[in-house]
């Protein structure tokens, strides 16, 4: 599952580089903002890419982790009266 996680991170990091050759998406917004010195839209699109990367990273880590069954809690003994 580590390979899938690394592939996801690499593909998101390539978004801005791909925008340099005409690809669309959030990378194009970041690239356009960099070339026009528009800090606000560039920051928003960059932050969206980072949040997407964090979300996909956590999701792929949780999918790789084996799931446990429900934990059973021992019943409490009655308190003396």
Order of alpha helices (4+ residues) and beta strands (2+ residues): alpha-alpha-alpha-alpha
